Amino acid sequence: MNIILEYISFFIMSIGCIVMLFAALGLYRFPDIYMRLHSSSKVNTGGAMTILLGLILRSGINTLSVKILILIILIFILTPVLSHAIARSAHLQGKTPIVPFTSHPKKEYEYDPEFLREE
Amino acid sequence: MMILIYLLLITAILSSYRLFVGPTIQNRIVALSSISIIFIVILAIYSIQYNNMFFLDVSIAFLLLDFIGVIAFTKYLGKEDKK
């Protein structure tokens, strides 16, 4: 029973590690700050919560698992707030996203034929 | 268990590229926040493997410190447009 639980927890943690690696790959490849936020923040939050859930399955009911539960709740609350604050600061500095047909209150958006330009 | 830590270290190296050569400062902040989350997860894995509670306290404090730092940076950056 214990060995089966250990294998299940290792499987869940490897899924979380692969998800976090895809988040870093998106941070490396995407052309814009908003696309990088879209790739990085949500996927990193999901992968970290998945790895910590696997750690709870591995350790059983302890004081360690209660602290990991506190860590999961803190990550679930704080990381979207961070991504929202970064996107708000980039928006207040006047950076338009590359994706066409989006509205910006301060600038009129002009359609760009070169879709993948660098900043 | 150690394979996951090595894979997370590869992830941190891959996202530290954006920290060093990112075009604007928001890209660097995103990369720094991502690396800090990876560091928190590595500390949690170490604390389960060696059955030590000290690393989990360090990881919770590091998460709160990262939150305060990024919020301070973004408040400072967002203020520039309102002159």
N, CA and C atoms of all chains as a GROMACS GRO file, in nm:
protein
  606
    1MET      N    1   0.084  -0.120   0.000
    1MET     CA    2   0.000   0.000   0.000
    1MET      C    3   0.087   0.125   0.000
    2ASN      N    4   0.190   0.125   0.080
    2ASN     CA    5   0.277   0.243   0.089
    2ASN      C    6   0.355   0.264  -0.041
    3ILE      N    7   0.396   0.150  -0.101
    3ILE     CA    8   0.477   0.160  -0.223
    3ILE      C    9   0.391   0.212  -0.339
    4ILE      N   10   0.262   0.165  -0.341
    4ILE     CA   11   0.171   0.212  -0.446
    4ILE      C   12   0.147   0.362  -0.434
    5LEU      N   13   0.131   0.409  -0.308
    5LEU     CA   14   0.111   0.552  -0.284
    5LEU      C   15   0.234   0.631  -0.327
    6GLU      N   16   0.352   0.572  -0.305
    6GLU     CA   17   0.476   0.641  -0.343
    6GLU      C   18   0.488   0.654  -0.495
    7TYR      N   19   0.450   0.544  -0.566
    7TYR     CA   20   0.455   0.552  -0.712
    7TYR      C   21   0.356   0.655  -0.766
    8ILE      N   22   0.234   0.659  -0.706
    8ILE     CA   23   0.134   0.756  -0.751
    8ILE      C   24   0.183   0.899  -0.728
    9SER      N   25   0.246   0.922  -0.611
    9SER     CA   26   0.294   1.057  -0.582
    9SER      C   27   0.408   1.095  -0.676
   10PHE      N   28   0.495   0.998  -0.711
   10PHE     CA   29   0.604   1.029  -0.804
   10PHE      C   30   0.550   1.062  -0.943
   11PHE      N   31   0.443   0.991  -0.983
   11PHE     CA   32   0.380   1.020  -1.113
   11PHE      C   33   0.324   1.161  -1.116
   12ILE      N   34   0.252   1.200  -1.009
   12ILE     CA   35   0.192   1.334  -1.003
   12ILE      C   36   0.300   1.441  -1.002
   13MET      N   37   0.410   1.416  -0.929
   13MET     CA   38   0.515   1.516  -0.923
   13MET      C   39   0.589   1.528  -1.056
   14SER      N   40   0.602   1.418  -1.130
   14SER     CA   41   0.668   1.429  -1.260
   14SER      C   42   0.580   1.505  -1.360
   15ILE      N   43   0.447   1.487  -1.348
   15ILE     CA   44   0.356   1.566  -1.432
   15ILE      C   45   0.373   1.716  -1.404
   16GLY      N   46   0.384   1.751  -1.275
   16GLY     CA   47   0.403   1.892  -1.239
   16GLY      C   48   0.534   1.947  -1.289
   17CYS      N   49   0.642   1.865  -1.284
   17CYS     CA   50   0.772   1.911  -1.333
   17CYS      C   51   0.770   1.936  -1.482
   18ILE      N   52   0.702   1.849  -1.558
   18ILE     CA   53   0.697   1.868  -1.703
   18ILE      C   54   0.616   1.993  -1.736
   19VAL      N   55   0.508   2.018  -1.659
   19VAL     CA   56   0.428   2.138  -1.682
   19VAL      C   57   0.509   2.264  -1.655
   20MET      N   58   0.592   2.262  -1.547
   20MET     CA   59   0.674   2.379  -1.520
   20MET      C   60   0.781   2.398  -1.627
   21LEU      N   61   0.830   2.290  -1.686
   21LEU     CA   62   0.928   2.304  -1.793
   21LEU      C   63   0.864   2.365  -1.918
   22PHE      N   64   0.737   2.330  -1.944
   22PHE     CA   65   0.669   2.394  -2.057
   22PHE      C   66   0.646   2.543  -2.029
   23ALA      N   67   0.624   2.579  -1.903
   23ALA     CA   68   0.608   2.722  -1.869
   23ALA      C   69   0.737   2.797  -1.897
   24ALA      N   70   0.852   2.737  -1.863
   24ALA     CA   71   0.980   2.804  -1.890
   24ALA      C   72   1.006   2.812  -2.040
   25LEU      N   73   0.962   2.710  -2.115
   25LEU     CA   74   0.979   2.712  -2.260
   25LEU      C   75   0.895   2.824  -2.323
   26GLY      N   76   0.774   2.846  -2.270
   26GLY     CA   77   0.692   2.956  -2.318
   26GLY      C   78   0.752   3.090  -2.283
   27LEU      N   79   0.813   3.100  -2.166
   27LEU     CA   80   0.882   3.224  -2.126
   27LEU      C   81   1.000   3.251  -2.218
   28TYR      N   82   1.059   3.146  -2.271
   28TYR     CA   83   1.175   3.163  -2.359
   28TYR      C   84   1.133   3.199  -2.500
   29ARG      N   85   1.019   3.148  -2.549
   29ARG     CA   86   0.988   3.156  -2.691
   29ARG      C   87   0.894   3.269  -2.732
   30PHE      N   88   0.802   3.310  -2.643
   30PHE     CA   89   0.697   3.402  -2.687
   30PHE      C   90   0.750   3.543  -2.712
   31PRO      N   91   0.690   3.620  -2.804
   31PRO     CA   92   0.750   3.748  -2.844
   31PRO      C   93   0.713   3.869  -2.759
   32ASP      N   94   0.606   3.861  -2.678
   32ASP     CA   95   0.555   3.980  -2.614
   32ASP      C   96   0.551   3.960  -2.464
   33ILE      N   97   0.540   4.072  -2.389
   33ILE     CA   98   0.535   4.060  -2.242
   33ILE      C   99   0.403   4.000  -2.197
   34TYR      N  100   0.292   4.033  -2.266
   34TYR     CA  101   0.162   3.979  -2.224
   34TYR      C  102   0.152   3.830  -2.253
   35MET      N  103   0.210   3.789  -2.369
   35MET     CA  104   0.210   3.645  -2.398
   35MET      C  105   0.298   3.570  -2.300
   36ARG      N  106   0.409   3.632  -2.261
   36ARG     CA  107   0.496   3.565  -2.164
   36ARG      C  108   0.429   3.552  -2.029
   37LEU      N  109   0.351   3.655  -1.990
   37LEU     CA  110   0.275   3.644  -1.865
   37LEU      C  111   0.170   3.535  -1.874
   38HIS      N  112   0.102   3.531  -1.988
   38HIS     CA  113  -0.003   3.431  -2.008
   38HIS      C  114   0.056   3.290  -2.002
   39SER      N  115   0.178   3.274  -2.058
   39SER     CA  116   0.238   3.142  -2.051
   39SER      C  117   0.289   3.112  -1.911
   40SER      N  118   0.355   3.213  -1.850
   40SER     CA  119   0.435   3.182  -1.732
   40SER      C  120   0.353   3.169  -1.604
   41SER      N  121   0.265   3.269  -1.578
   41SER     CA  122   0.211   3.278  -1.442
   41SER      C  123   0.112   3.166  -1.412
   42LYS      N  124   0.017   3.142  -1.503
   42LYS     CA  125  -0.086   3.042  -1.473
   42LYS      C  126  -0.028   2.902  -1.470
   43VAL      N  127   0.060   2.875  -1.568
   43VAL     CA  128   0.114   2.740  -1.578
   43VAL      C  129   0.208   2.711  -1.460
   44ASN      N  130   0.286   2.815  -1.419
   44ASN     CA  131   0.372   2.795  -1.303
   44ASN      C  132   0.293   2.769  -1.177
   45THR      N  133   0.180   2.842  -1.160
   45THR     CA  134   0.096   2.821  -1.042
   45THR      C  135   0.040   2.679  -1.039
   46GLY      N  136  -0.009   2.632  -1.155
   46GLY     CA  137  -0.066   2.497  -1.159
   46GLY      C  138   0.038   2.390  -1.135
   47GLY      N  139   0.158   2.409  -1.194
   47GLY     CA  140   0.262   2.308  -1.176
   47GLY      C  141   0.312   2.301  -1.034
   48ALA      N  142   0.330   2.418  -0.970
   48ALA     CA  143   0.378   2.418  -0.831
   48ALA      C  144   0.276   2.356  -0.738
   49MET      N  145   0.145   2.386  -0.762
   49MET     CA  146   0.042   2.326  -0.677
   49MET      C  147   0.036   2.175  -0.698
   50THR      N  148   0.057   2.129  -0.821
   50THR     CA  149   0.055   1.984  -0.846
   50THR      C  150   0.170   1.913  -0.776
   51ILE      N  151   0.291   1.972  -0.781
   51ILE     CA  152   0.406   1.910  -0.715
   51ILE      C  153   0.386   1.906  -0.564
   52LEU      N  154   0.328   2.013  -0.507
   52LEU     CA  155   0.309   2.014  -0.362
   52LEU      C  156   0.200   1.916  -0.320
   53LEU      N  157   0.096   1.897  -0.406
   53LEU     CA  158  -0.004   1.794  -0.375
   53LEU      C  159   0.057   1.655  -0.375
   54GLY      N  160   0.150   1.630  -0.469
   54GLY     CA  161   0.220   1.502  -0.469
   54GLY      C  162   0.304   1.483  -0.345
   55LEU      N  163   0.364   1.592  -0.296
   55LEU     CA  164   0.443   1.583  -0.172
   55LEU      C  165   0.355   1.551  -0.052
   56ILE      N  166   0.230   1.606  -0.051
   56ILE     CA  167   0.138   1.574   0.059
   56ILE      C  168   0.100   1.426   0.055
   57LEU      N  169   0.077   1.373  -0.067
   57LEU     CA  170   0.045   1.230  -0.079
   57LEU      C  171   0.162   1.144  -0.030
   58ARG      N  172   0.284   1.193  -0.051
   58ARG     CA  173   0.399   1.113  -0.013
   58ARG      C  174   0.421   1.112   0.138
   59SER      N  175   0.401   1.230   0.202
   59SER     CA  176   0.440   1.239   0.343
   59SER      C  177   0.332   1.192   0.438
   60GLY      N  178   0.205   1.182   0.393
   60GLY     CA  179   0.099   1.144   0.486
   60GLY      C  180   0.054   1.261   0.570
   61ILE      N  181  -0.021   1.232   0.679
   61ILE     CA  182  -0.072   1.340   0.762
   61ILE      C  183   0.028   1.370   0.872
   62ASN      N  184   0.090   1.488   0.861
   62ASN     CA  185   0.196   1.528   0.952
   62ASN      C  186   0.181   1.676   0.983
   63THR      N  187   0.275   1.731   1.059
   63THR     CA  188   0.286   1.877   1.064
   63THR      C  189   0.349   1.930   0.935
   64LEU      N  190   0.434   1.847   0.872
   64LEU     CA  191   0.493   1.884   0.743
   64LEU      C  192   0.386   1.905   0.637
   65SER      N  193   0.287   1.814   0.632
   65SER     CA  194   0.185   1.825   0.528
   65SER      C  195   0.094   1.944   0.554
   66VAL      N  196   0.074   1.980   0.681
   66VAL     CA  197  -0.007   2.099   0.711
   66VAL      C  198   0.064   2.224   0.662
   67LYS      N  199   0.198   2.227   0.682
   67LYS     CA  200   0.273   2.343   0.633
   67LYS      C  201   0.274   2.348   0.480
   68ILE      N  202   0.279   2.232   0.416
   68ILE     CA  203   0.272   2.233   0.269
   68ILE      C  204   0.135   2.280   0.222
   69LEU      N  205   0.029   2.246   0.299
   69LEU     CA  206  -0.105   2.296   0.265
   69LEU      C  207  -0.112   2.448   0.275
   70ILE      N  208  -0.048   2.504   0.380
   70ILE     CA  209  -0.041   2.651   0.393
   70ILE      C  210   0.032   2.710   0.272
   71LEU      N  211   0.140   2.643   0.228
   71LEU     CA  212   0.217   2.690   0.112
   71LEU      C  213   0.134   2.687  -0.015
   72ILE      N  214   0.052   2.580  -0.032
   72ILE     CA  215  -0.035   2.571  -0.150
   72ILE      C  216  -0.136   2.686  -0.152
   73ILE      N  217  -0.197   2.714  -0.034
   73ILE     CA  218  -0.297   2.821  -0.029
   73ILE      C  219  -0.232   2.956  -0.058
   74LEU      N  220  -0.110   2.978  -0.004
   74LEU     CA  221  -0.042   3.105  -0.030
   74LEU      C  222  -0.006   3.121  -0.177
   75ILE      N  223   0.042   3.013  -0.241
   75ILE     CA  224   0.076   3.022  -0.383
   75ILE      C  225  -0.050   3.047  -0.466
   76PHE      N  226  -0.162   2.979  -0.427
   76PHE     CA  227  -0.288   2.996  -0.500
   76PHE      C  228  -0.340   3.138  -0.489
   77ILE      N  229  -0.312   3.207  -0.378
   77ILE     CA  230  -0.361   3.344  -0.365
   77ILE      C  231  -0.262   3.443  -0.426
   78LEU      N  232  -0.132   3.430  -0.396
   78LEU     CA  233  -0.038   3.540  -0.422
   78LEU      C  234   0.012   3.547  -0.565
   79THR      N  235   0.028   3.433  -0.634
   79THR     CA  236   0.092   3.438  -0.766
   79THR      C  237   0.005   3.505  -0.874
   80PRO      N  238  -0.129   3.484  -0.880
   80PRO     CA  239  -0.209   3.563  -0.975
   80PRO      C  240  -0.208   3.712  -0.944
   81VAL      N  241  -0.196   3.748  -0.815
   81VAL     CA  242  -0.187   3.891  -0.781
   81VAL      C  243  -0.059   3.951  -0.838
   82LEU      N  244   0.051   3.874  -0.833
   82LEU     CA  245   0.178   3.920  -0.889
   82LEU      C  246   0.166   3.940  -1.040
   83SER      N  247   0.105   3.844  -1.110
   83SER     CA  248   0.096   3.856  -1.256
   83SER      C  249   0.006   3.973  -1.294
   84HIS      N  250  -0.101   3.992  -1.215
   84HIS     CA  251  -0.188   4.106  -1.243
   84HIS      C  252  -0.116   4.238  -1.222
   85ALA      N  253  -0.030   4.247  -1.118
   85ALA     CA  254   0.042   4.371  -1.092
   85ALA      C  255   0.144   4.399  -1.201
   86ILE      N  256   0.210   4.294  -1.250
   86ILE     CA  257   0.310   4.314  -1.356
   86ILE      C  258   0.242   4.359  -1.485
   87ALA      N  259   0.127   4.297  -1.518
   87ALA     CA  260   0.056   4.336  -1.640
   87ALA      C  261   0.001   4.477  -1.628
   88ARG      N  262  -0.040   4.516  -1.509
   88ARG     CA  263  -0.091   4.653  -1.488
   88ARG      C  264   0.021   4.756  -1.505
   89SER      N  265   0.140   4.724  -1.455
   89SER     CA  266   0.250   4.820  -1.471
   89SER      C  267   0.293   4.831  -1.617
   90ALA      N  268   0.290   4.719  -1.689
   90ALA     CA  269   0.325   4.724  -1.832
   90ALA      C  270   0.219   4.800  -1.910
   91HIS      N  271   0.093   4.791  -1.866
   91HIS     CA  272  -0.016   4.861  -1.935
   91HIS      C  273  -0.011   5.011  -1.905
   92LEU      N  274   0.029   5.047  -1.783
   92LEU     CA  275   0.036   5.189  -1.748
   92LEU      C  276   0.154   5.257  -1.814
   93GLN      N  277   0.258   5.180  -1.848
   93GLN     CA  278   0.370   5.240  -1.920
   93GLN      C  279   0.342   5.254  -2.068
   94GLY      N  280   0.226   5.202  -2.117
   94GLY     CA  281   0.187   5.227  -2.253
   94GLY      C  282   0.237   5.126  -2.353
   95LYS      N  283   0.254   5.004  -2.311
   95LYS     CA  284   0.297   4.901  -2.405
   95LYS      C  285   0.174   4.836  -2.466
   96THR      N  286   0.164   4.839  -2.598
   96THR     CA  287   0.051   4.775  -2.663
   96THR      C  288   0.085   4.630  -2.691
   97PRO      N  289  -0.011   4.540  -2.677
   97PRO     CA  290   0.014   4.401  -2.712
   97PRO      C  291   0.025   4.383  -2.862
   98ILE      N  292   0.094   4.277  -2.904
   98ILE     CA  293   0.118   4.254  -3.046
   98ILE      C  294  -0.008   4.206  -3.118
   99VAL      N  295  -0.091   4.132  -3.046
   99VAL     CA  296  -0.210   4.072  -3.105
   99VAL      C  297  -0.302   4.179  -3.162
  100PRO      N  298  -0.347   4.168  -3.288
  100PRO     CA  299  -0.427   4.274  -3.347
  100PRO      C  300  -0.568   4.281  -3.290
  101PHE      N  301  -0.635   4.396  -3.314
  101PHE     CA  302  -0.773   4.423  -3.274
  101PHE      C  303  -0.793   4.416  -3.124
  102THR      N  304  -0.701   4.476  -3.049
  102THR     CA  305  -0.724   4.492  -2.905
  102THR      C  306  -0.729   4.640  -2.876
  103SER      N  307  -0.800   4.677  -2.772
  103SER     CA  308  -0.822   4.819  -2.744
  103SER      C  309  -0.726   4.866  -2.636
  104HIS      N  310  -0.680   4.987  -2.650
  104HIS     CA  311  -0.596   5.051  -2.550
  104HIS      C  312  -0.654   5.190  -2.527
  105PRO      N  313  -0.671   5.234  -2.403
  105PRO     CA  314  -0.741   5.361  -2.382
  105PRO      C  315  -0.660   5.483  -2.423
  106LYS      N  316  -0.526   5.471  -2.428
  106LYS     CA  317  -0.449   5.592  -2.454
  106LYS      C  318  -0.400   5.602  -2.598
  107LYS      N  319  -0.379   5.488  -2.662
  107LYS     CA  320  -0.327   5.493  -2.798
  107LYS      C  321  -0.428   5.429  -2.893
  108GLU      N  322  -0.431   5.481  -3.014
  108GLU     CA  323  -0.507   5.414  -3.118
  108GLU      C  324  -0.422   5.301  -3.173
  109TYR      N  325  -0.483   5.184  -3.182
  109TYR     CA  326  -0.403   5.072  -3.228
  109TYR      C  327  -0.399   5.071  -3.379
  110GLU      N  328  -0.280   5.051  -3.432
  110GLU     CA  329  -0.266   5.038  -3.578
  110GLU      C  330  -0.232   4.895  -3.609
  111TYR      N  331  -0.296   4.846  -3.713
  111TYR     CA  332  -0.273   4.706  -3.748
  111TYR      C  333  -0.133   4.690  -3.806
  112ASP      N  334  -0.063   4.592  -3.755
  112ASP     CA  335   0.075   4.569  -3.793
  112ASP      C  336   0.083   4.451  -3.888
  113PRO      N  337   0.133   4.470  -4.011
  113PRO     CA  338   0.146   4.353  -4.099
  113PRO      C  339   0.257   4.259  -4.053
  114GLU      N  340   0.361   4.314  -3.991
  114GLU     CA  341   0.463   4.225  -3.936
  114GLU      C  342   0.415   4.181  -3.800
  115PHE      N  343   0.364   4.059  -3.796
  115PHE     CA  344   0.296   4.015  -3.673
  115PHE      C  345   0.394   3.989  -3.561
  116LEU      N  346   0.508   3.931  -3.593
  116LEU     CA  347   0.602   3.892  -3.488
  116LEU      C  348   0.721   3.988  -3.487
  117ARG      N  349   0.693   4.113  -3.451
  117ARG     CA  350   0.807   4.203  -3.440
  117ARG      C  351   0.865   4.196  -3.298
  118GLU      N  352   0.988   4.236  -3.287
  118GLU     CA  353   1.049   4.243  -3.154
  118GLU      C  354   1.010   4.376  -3.091
  119GLU      N  355   1.021   4.384  -2.958
  119GLU     CA  356   0.983   4.507  -2.889
  119GLU      C  357   1.090   4.615  -2.912
  120MET      N  358   1.347   1.090  -0.709
  120MET     CA  359   1.329   1.215  -0.633
  120MET      C  360   1.434   1.318  -0.672
  121MET      N  361   1.559   1.274  -0.691
  121MET     CA  362   1.663   1.369  -0.732
  121MET      C  363   1.649   1.406  -0.879
  122ILE      N  364   1.583   1.317  -0.958
  122ILE     CA  365   1.564   1.346  -1.100
  122ILE      C  366   1.474   1.469  -1.117
  123LEU      N  367   1.374   1.481  -1.028
  123LEU     CA  368   1.283   1.594  -1.036
  123LEU      C  369   1.356   1.723  -1.003
  124ILE      N  370   1.449   1.715  -0.907
  124ILE     CA  371   1.524   1.836  -0.869
  124ILE      C  372   1.614   1.880  -0.985
  125TYR      N  373   1.677   1.782  -1.054
  125TYR     CA  374   1.760   1.819  -1.168
  125TYR      C  375   1.676   1.880  -1.280
  126LEU      N  376   1.555   1.824  -1.301
  126LEU     CA  377   1.467   1.878  -1.406
  126LEU      C  378   1.421   2.019  -1.372
  127LEU      N  379   1.397   2.044  -1.242
  127LEU     CA  380   1.358   2.179  -1.202
  127LEU      C  381   1.475   2.275  -1.216
  128LEU      N  382   1.599   2.226  -1.196
  128LEU     CA  383   1.715   2.314  -1.215
  128LEU      C  384   1.732   2.350  -1.362
  129ILE      N  385   1.706   2.254  -1.452
  129ILE     CA  386   1.709   2.284  -1.596
  129ILE      C  387   1.604   2.390  -1.630
  130THR      N  388   1.486   2.378  -1.568
  130THR     CA  389   1.380   2.477  -1.589
  130THR      C  390   1.424   2.616  -1.543
  131ALA      N  391   1.492   2.621  -1.428
  131ALA     CA  392   1.537   2.751  -1.376
  131ALA      C  393   1.643   2.813  -1.467
  132ILE      N  394   1.732   2.730  -1.521
  132ILE     CA  395   1.835   2.782  -1.612
  132ILE      C  396   1.770   2.835  -1.740
  133LEU      N  397   1.668   2.762  -1.790
  133LEU     CA  398   1.600   2.803  -1.913
  133LEU      C  399   1.526   2.934  -1.894
  134SER      N  400   1.468   2.956  -1.775
  134SER     CA  401   1.396   3.082  -1.756
  134SER      C  402   1.488   3.193  -1.708
  135SER      N  403   1.612   3.162  -1.672
  135SER     CA  404   1.704   3.270  -1.635
  135SER      C  405   1.764   3.336  -1.759
  136TYR      N  406   1.743   3.277  -1.877
  136TYR     CA  407   1.780   3.346  -2.001
  136TYR      C  408   1.701   3.475  -2.014
  137ARG      N  409   1.571   3.470  -1.984
  137ARG     CA  410   1.487   3.588  -1.993
  137ARG      C  411   1.523   3.690  -1.885
  138LEU      N  412   1.583   3.643  -1.776
  138LEU     CA  413   1.625   3.736  -1.671
  138LEU      C  414   1.746   3.818  -1.716
  139PHE      N  415   1.837   3.758  -1.792
  139PHE     CA  416   1.959   3.830  -1.827
  139PHE      C  417   1.943   3.914  -1.952
  140VAL      N  418   1.875   3.864  -2.057
  140VAL     CA  419   1.868   3.937  -2.182
  140VAL      C  420   1.727   3.983  -2.216
  141GLY      N  421   1.638   3.995  -2.116
  141GLY     CA  422   1.504   4.042  -2.145
  141GLY      C  423   1.506   4.187  -2.190
  142PRO      N  424   1.417   4.224  -2.286
  142PRO     CA  425   1.424   4.360  -2.340
  142PRO      C  426   1.383   4.467  -2.240
  143THR      N  427   1.271   4.449  -2.173
  143THR     CA  428   1.226   4.550  -2.078
  143THR      C  429   1.237   4.496  -1.937
  144ILE      N  430   1.200   4.581  -1.839
  144ILE     CA  431   1.219   4.541  -1.699
  144ILE      C  432   1.108   4.447  -1.653
  145GLN      N  433   0.990   4.452  -1.719
  145GLN     CA  434   0.882   4.362  -1.679
  145GLN      C  435   0.917   4.217  -1.710
  146ASN      N  436   0.991   4.194  -1.821
  146ASN     CA  437   1.032   4.057  -1.853
  146ASN      C  438   1.124   4.002  -1.747
  147ARG      N  439   1.212   4.088  -1.697
  147ARG     CA  440   1.305   4.042  -1.592
  147ARG      C  441   1.229   4.010  -1.464
  148ILE      N  442   1.123   4.091  -1.432
  148ILE     CA  443   1.046   4.064  -1.310
  148ILE      C  444   0.970   3.933  -1.323
  149VAL      N  445   0.914   3.906  -1.441
  149VAL     CA  446   0.842   3.779  -1.463
  149VAL      C  447   0.937   3.660  -1.445
  150ALA      N  448   1.058   3.672  -1.503
  150ALA     CA  449   1.153   3.562  -1.493
  150ALA      C  450   1.199   3.541  -1.350
  151LEU      N  451   1.217   3.653  -1.275
  151LEU     CA  452   1.262   3.641  -1.136
  151LEU      C  453   1.155   3.576  -1.049
  152SER      N  454   1.026   3.611  -1.072
  152SER     CA  455   0.918   3.550  -0.997
  152SER      C  456   0.906   3.400  -1.028
  153SER      N  457   0.927   3.364  -1.156
  153SER     CA  458   0.920   3.223  -1.195
  153SER      C  459   1.033   3.142  -1.130
  154ILE      N  460   1.155   3.201  -1.127
  154ILE     CA  461   1.268   3.132  -1.065
  154ILE      C  462   1.247   3.116  -0.915
  155SER      N  463   1.182   3.217  -0.852
  155SER     CA  464   1.159   3.206  -0.707
  155SER      C  465   1.057   3.097  -0.677
  156ILE      N  466   0.956   3.078  -0.764
  156ILE     CA  467   0.859   2.969  -0.742
  156ILE      C  468   0.927   2.833  -0.756
  157ILE      N  469   1.019   2.823  -0.855
  157ILE     CA  470   1.093   2.697  -0.872
  157ILE      C  471   1.179   2.669  -0.748
  158PHE      N  472   1.240   2.774  -0.693
  158PHE     CA  473   1.322   2.759  -0.573
  158PHE      C  474   1.240   2.714  -0.452
  159ILE      N  475   1.117   2.768  -0.441
  159ILE     CA  476   1.027   2.728  -0.332
  159ILE      C  477   0.992   2.579  -0.342
  160VAL      N  478   0.965   2.532  -0.464
  160VAL     CA  479   0.928   2.391  -0.483
  160VAL      C  480   1.048   2.300  -0.453
  161ILE      N  481   1.169   2.343  -0.492
  161ILE     CA  482   1.288   2.262  -0.464
  161ILE      C  483   1.310   2.252  -0.313
  162LEU      N  484   1.287   2.362  -0.240
  162LEU     CA  485   1.302   2.358  -0.094
  162LEU      C  486   1.199   2.264  -0.031
  163ALA      N  487   1.076   2.263  -0.083
  163ALA     CA  488   0.973   2.174  -0.028
  163ALA      C  489   1.010   2.027  -0.053
  164ILE      N  490   1.064   1.997  -0.173
  164ILE     CA  491   1.104   1.858  -0.202
  164ILE      C  492   1.218   1.814  -0.110
  165TYR      N  493   1.314   1.904  -0.086
  165TYR     CA  494   1.424   1.871   0.006
  165TYR      C  495   1.372   1.844   0.146
  166SER      N  496   1.276   1.926   0.191
  166SER     CA  497   1.228   1.910   0.329
  166SER      C  498   1.149   1.782   0.346
  167ILE      N  499   1.082   1.732   0.240
  167ILE     CA  500   1.014   1.604   0.254
  167ILE      C  501   1.115   1.490   0.249
  168GLN      N  502   1.218   1.505   0.165
  168GLN     CA  503   1.311   1.393   0.148
  168GLN      C  504   1.397   1.371   0.272
  169TYR      N  505   1.441   1.480   0.334
  169TYR     CA  506   1.526   1.466   0.451
  169TYR      C  507   1.450   1.478   0.583
  170ASN      N  508   1.314   1.491   0.575
  170ASN     CA  509   1.227   1.493   0.692
  170ASN      C  510   1.264   1.604   0.789
  171ASN      N  511   1.285   1.722   0.733
  171ASN     CA  512   1.331   1.836   0.810
  171ASN      C  513   1.234   1.951   0.791
  172MET      N  514   1.189   2.012   0.903
  172MET     CA  515   1.086   2.114   0.892
  172MET      C  516   1.143   2.252   0.862
  173PHE      N  517   1.272   2.268   0.874
  173PHE     CA  518   1.332   2.401   0.865
  173PHE      C  519   1.319   2.461   0.725
  174PHE      N  520   1.332   2.375   0.620
  174PHE     CA  521   1.328   2.426   0.484
  174PHE      C  522   1.190   2.479   0.448
  175LEU      N  523   1.084   2.421   0.507
  175LEU     CA  524   0.949   2.469   0.475
  175LEU      C  525   0.925   2.609   0.530
  176ASP      N  526   0.978   2.637   0.650
  176ASP     CA  527   0.968   2.774   0.703
  176ASP      C  528   1.041   2.872   0.613
  177VAL      N  529   1.160   2.829   0.567
  177VAL     CA  530   1.237   2.915   0.476
  177VAL      C  531   1.159   2.940   0.347
  178SER      N  532   1.090   2.838   0.295
  178SER     CA  533   1.019   2.855   0.169
  178SER      C  534   0.898   2.947   0.185
  179ILE      N  535   0.825   2.936   0.297
  179ILE     CA  536   0.710   3.026   0.318
  179ILE      C  537   0.756   3.171   0.332
  180ALA      N  538   0.867   3.192   0.407
  180ALA     CA  539   0.919   3.328   0.422
  180ALA      C  540   0.969   3.382   0.288
  181PHE      N  541   1.028   3.293   0.206
  181PHE     CA  542   1.079   3.338   0.076
  181PHE      C  543   0.966   3.377  -0.018
  182LEU      N  544   0.853   3.304  -0.010
  182LEU     CA  545   0.737   3.338  -0.094
  182LEU      C  546   0.682   3.475  -0.057
  183LEU      N  547   0.671   3.501   0.075
  183LEU     CA  548   0.617   3.631   0.116
  183LEU      C  549   0.712   3.744   0.079
  184LEU      N  550   0.843   3.719   0.090
  184LEU     CA  551   0.943   3.822   0.056
  184LEU      C  552   0.940   3.854  -0.093
  185ASP      N  553   0.924   3.749  -0.176
  185ASP     CA  554   0.915   3.769  -0.321
  185ASP      C  555   0.791   3.850  -0.356
  186PHE      N  556   0.679   3.820  -0.288
  186PHE     CA  557   0.554   3.895  -0.312
  186PHE      C  558   0.572   4.043  -0.282
  187ILE      N  559   0.632   4.073  -0.164
  187ILE     CA  560   0.650   4.214  -0.126
  187ILE      C  561   0.742   4.285  -0.224
  188GLY      N  562   0.850   4.218  -0.268
  188GLY     CA  563   0.945   4.280  -0.359
  188GLY      C  564   0.885   4.312  -0.494
  189VAL      N  565   0.809   4.216  -0.550
  189VAL     CA  566   0.750   4.239  -0.682
  189VAL      C  567   0.642   4.346  -0.676
  190ILE      N  568   0.564   4.348  -0.569
  190ILE     CA  569   0.461   4.452  -0.555
  190ILE      C  570   0.525   4.590  -0.545
  191ALA      N  571   0.637   4.602  -0.472
  191ALA     CA  572   0.706   4.731  -0.462
  191ALA      C  573   0.759   4.776  -0.597
  192PHE      N  574   0.821   4.682  -0.674
  192PHE     CA  575   0.872   4.716  -0.807
  192PHE      C  576   0.761   4.763  -0.899
  193THR      N  577   0.646   4.693  -0.898
  193THR     CA  578   0.543   4.729  -0.994
  193THR      C  579   0.472   4.859  -0.955
  194LYS      N  580   0.463   4.886  -0.824
  194LYS     CA  581   0.407   5.015  -0.785
  194LYS      C  582   0.498   5.128  -0.829
  195TYR      N  583   0.630   5.106  -0.820
  195TYR     CA  584   0.724   5.208  -0.863
  195TYR      C  585   0.720   5.227  -1.013
  196LEU      N  586   0.702   5.120  -1.089
  196LEU     CA  587   0.703   5.131  -1.234
  196LEU      C  588   0.573   5.191  -1.286
  197GLY      N  589   0.460   5.163  -1.222
  197GLY     CA  590   0.334   5.212  -1.272
  197GLY      C  591   0.310   5.358  -1.243
  198LYS      N  592   0.394   5.416  -1.154
  198LYS     CA  593   0.371   5.555  -1.118
  198LYS      C  594   0.425   5.652  -1.222
  199GLU      N  595   0.510   5.602  -1.314
  199GLU     CA  596   0.582   5.694  -1.402
  199GLU      C  597   0.492   5.762  -1.504
  200ASP      N  598   0.379   5.699  -1.536
  200ASP     CA  599   0.298   5.750  -1.645
  200ASP      C  600   0.206   5.863  -1.601
  201LYS      N  601   0.187   5.882  -1.471
  201LYS     CA  602   0.085   5.974  -1.421
  201LYS      C  603   0.136   6.117  -1.401
  202LYS      N  604   0.249   6.153  -1.462
  202LYS     CA  605   0.300   6.289  -1.443
  202LYS      C  606   0.208   6.391  -1.510
   0.00000   0.00000   0.00000
